[in-house]
Amino acid sequence: MSDVVERLDAEHRVIEQVLEALEQAAEREVPLDFYRDALRFLREYADGCHHAKEEEQLFPAMEARGLPAQGPTAVMREEHRIGRAYLARLAAHLESGNLAGLRGESLGYAALMRDHIYKEDEILFPMALSVLGPGDLARLAGGFDAADRPLARRAELEALAGRLRAQVADALGAGPAAPDGARPSGP
């Protein structure tokens, strides 16, 4: 495995911590601050850092090596777009204090992103390794370094992922379950 894929894979594991917290939060009463922090993490880390590297660097490099632009990378870009729509709806529900909406959108976003991460881990990343040469991977690693430098709060955001997961674990141990019917369906 290359450094590039290992880095993206490691970011997936951090993102999955927040997806798990969102799924668990939908079953419990958690404060609005939980959702505010989760939304910040998802916008800044998952989308602003991770998805940006894929869309601006990895996907174009794969396409430059012959992967059709309307193929797997187009599917991944579309799922990123759908994820951003979920985040916009989460923000609207947060602004209005709509806990049922927050729960429903959280579950929809988590399901989308879990499926998305699976496709990248199992299909797209191995495909990247098969089409990209050592020079491509070295350029991508340098580009990833440059993309991460302005994100001075990267370590803070990764710590936030752990805190969100711990906050929900605490709520699972002490808080009441969410009322039945509190989660509207899908997007």
C-alpha positions as CSV (number, residue, x, y, z in Angstrom):
1,M,0.0,0.0,0.0
2,S,1.2,3.5,-0.7
3,D,1.5,6.4,1.7
4,V,-1.3,8.2,-0.2
5,V,-3.8,5.3,0.2
6,E,-2.7,4.7,3.8
7,R,-3.3,8.4,4.6
8,L,-6.8,8.4,3.0
9,D,-7.5,5.1,4.8
10,A,-6.5,6.5,8.1
11,E,-8.7,9.5,7.6
12,H,-11.6,7.1,6.8
13,R,-11.1,5.5,10.2
14,V,-11.3,8.9,11.9
15,I,-14.4,9.8,10.0
16,E,-16.0,6.5,10.9
17,Q,-15.7,7.5,14.6
18,V,-18.0,10.4,14.0
19,L,-20.3,8.3,11.8
20,E,-20.6,5.9,14.7
21,A,-21.3,8.7,17.1
22,L,-24.0,10.1,14.8
23,E,-25.7,6.7,14.6
24,Q,-25.6,6.2,18.4
25,A,-26.7,9.8,19.0
26,A,-29.9,9.2,16.9
27,E,-30.9,6.6,19.6
28,R,-30.3,8.9,22.6
29,E,-30.9,12.4,23.8
30,V,-27.7,14.4,23.2
31,P,-27.3,18.2,23.4
32,L,-27.4,20.3,20.4
33,D,-23.7,21.1,20.9
34,F,-23.0,17.5,20.0
35,Y,-24.5,18.1,16.5
36,R,-22.8,21.5,16.2
37,D,-19.4,19.9,16.8
38,A,-20.2,16.9,14.6
39,L,-21.2,19.2,11.8
40,R,-18.0,21.3,12.2
41,F,-15.9,18.1,12.0
42,L,-17.8,16.8,9.0
43,R,-17.5,20.1,7.1
44,E,-13.9,20.9,8.0
45,Y,-12.3,17.4,8.2
46,A,-14.4,15.0,6.2
47,D,-15.3,17.4,3.4
48,G,-12.8,20.2,3.6
49,C,-9.8,18.0,4.1
50,H,-10.4,14.4,3.0
51,H,-12.9,14.9,0.1
52,A,-11.0,17.9,-1.1
53,K,-7.8,15.7,-1.5
54,E,-9.7,13.1,-3.4
55,E,-11.6,15.6,-5.7
56,E,-8.7,18.0,-6.3
57,Q,-5.8,15.5,-6.5
58,L,-6.5,11.8,-6.4
59,F,-9.4,11.6,-8.9
60,P,-7.7,13.9,-11.5
61,A,-4.5,11.8,-11.2
62,M,-6.4,8.6,-11.8
63,E,-8.3,10.2,-14.8
64,A,-5.0,11.4,-16.2
65,R,-3.9,7.7,-16.2
66,G,-6.8,6.6,-18.3
67,L,-9.7,6.1,-15.8
68,P,-12.8,7.5,-17.5
69,A,-14.0,10.7,-16.0
70,Q,-17.6,9.4,-16.1
71,G,-16.6,6.2,-14.3
72,P,-15.9,5.5,-10.6
73,T,-14.5,8.9,-9.8
74,A,-17.8,10.5,-11.1
75,V,-19.7,8.2,-8.7
76,M,-17.5,9.3,-5.8
77,R,-17.9,13.0,-6.7
78,E,-21.7,12.6,-6.8
79,E,-21.7,10.9,-3.4
80,H,-19.6,13.8,-2.0
81,R,-22.2,16.2,-3.5
82,I,-25.1,14.2,-1.9
83,G,-23.1,14.3,1.4
84,R,-22.8,18.0,1.2
85,A,-26.6,18.3,0.8
86,Y,-27.1,16.2,3.9
87,L,-24.7,18.5,5.8
88,A,-26.7,21.6,4.6
89,R,-29.9,20.0,5.9
90,L,-28.2,19.1,9.2
91,A,-27.1,22.8,9.5
92,A,-30.7,23.9,8.9
93,H,-32.1,21.5,11.5
94,L,-29.4,22.6,13.9
95,E,-30.3,26.2,13.4
96,S,-34.0,25.5,14.0
97,G,-33.3,23.1,16.9
98,N,-35.1,20.3,15.1
99,L,-33.8,17.2,16.9
100,A,-35.9,14.8,14.9
101,G,-34.5,16.3,11.7
102,L,-31.0,16.1,13.1
103,R,-31.4,12.4,13.9
104,G,-32.9,11.5,10.5
105,E,-30.3,13.4,8.5
106,S,-27.5,12.1,10.7
107,L,-28.6,8.5,10.0
108,G,-28.9,9.2,6.3
109,Y,-25.5,10.8,6.1
110,A,-23.9,8.0,8.1
111,A,-25.4,5.3,5.8
112,L,-24.3,7.2,2.7
113,M,-20.8,7.7,4.0
114,R,-20.3,4.2,5.3
115,D,-21.2,2.8,1.8
116,H,-19.0,5.4,0.2
117,I,-16.0,4.6,2.4
118,Y,-16.5,0.9,1.7
119,K,-16.5,1.5,-2.1
120,E,-13.3,3.6,-1.8
121,D,-11.5,1.2,0.5
122,E,-12.4,-1.9,-1.5
123,I,-12.7,-0.7,-5.1
124,L,-11.4,2.8,-5.7
125,F,-8.1,2.8,-3.7
126,P,-7.0,-0.6,-5.1
127,M,-7.9,0.8,-8.6
128,A,-5.7,3.9,-7.8
129,L,-2.8,1.7,-6.9
130,S,-3.2,-0.2,-10.2
131,V,-3.2,2.9,-12.4
132,L,-0.9,5.3,-10.6
133,G,2.9,4.9,-10.8
134,P,5.5,5.7,-8.2
135,G,5.9,9.2,-9.5
136,D,2.2,9.9,-9.4
137,L,2.0,8.6,-5.8
138,A,5.0,10.7,-4.8
139,R,3.4,13.9,-6.4
140,L,0.1,13.1,-4.6
141,A,1.9,12.6,-1.3
142,G,3.5,16.1,-1.7
143,G,0.1,17.5,-2.7
144,F,-1.5,15.9,0.4
145,D,1.2,17.5,2.6
146,A,0.5,20.9,1.1
147,A,-3.2,20.5,1.5
148,D,-2.9,19.5,5.1
149,R,-0.5,22.4,6.1
150,P,-3.2,25.1,6.2
151,L,-5.4,22.8,8.3
152,A,-3.6,23.8,11.5
153,R,-6.5,22.4,13.5
154,R,-6.2,18.9,11.9
155,A,-5.0,17.4,15.2
156,E,-7.8,19.3,17.1
157,L,-10.4,17.9,14.7
158,E,-9.1,14.4,15.0
159,A,-9.3,14.8,18.8
160,L,-12.8,16.1,18.4
161,A,-13.8,12.9,16.6
162,G,-12.8,10.9,19.7
163,R,-14.6,13.3,22.0
164,L,-17.8,13.1,20.0
165,R,-17.6,9.3,20.2
166,A,-17.0,9.5,24.0
167,Q,-19.8,12.0,24.5
168,V,-22.3,9.6,22.9
169,A,-20.9,6.6,24.9
170,D,-21.5,8.6,28.0
171,A,-25.1,9.4,26.9
172,L,-25.6,5.7,26.2
173,G,-24.7,4.9,29.7
174,A,-26.8,7.6,31.3
175,G,-29.3,9.2,29.0
176,P,-32.8,8.3,28.1
177,A,-33.5,6.7,24.7
178,A,-34.8,9.0,22.0
179,P,-38.6,9.0,21.8
180,D,-40.2,6.6,19.2
181,G,-40.8,8.3,15.9
182,A,-38.1,10.9,16.5
183,R,-36.3,9.9,13.3
184,P,-37.8,10.8,10.0
185,S,-36.7,8.7,7.0
186,G,-34.0,9.5,4.5
187,P,-33.1,12.5,2.4
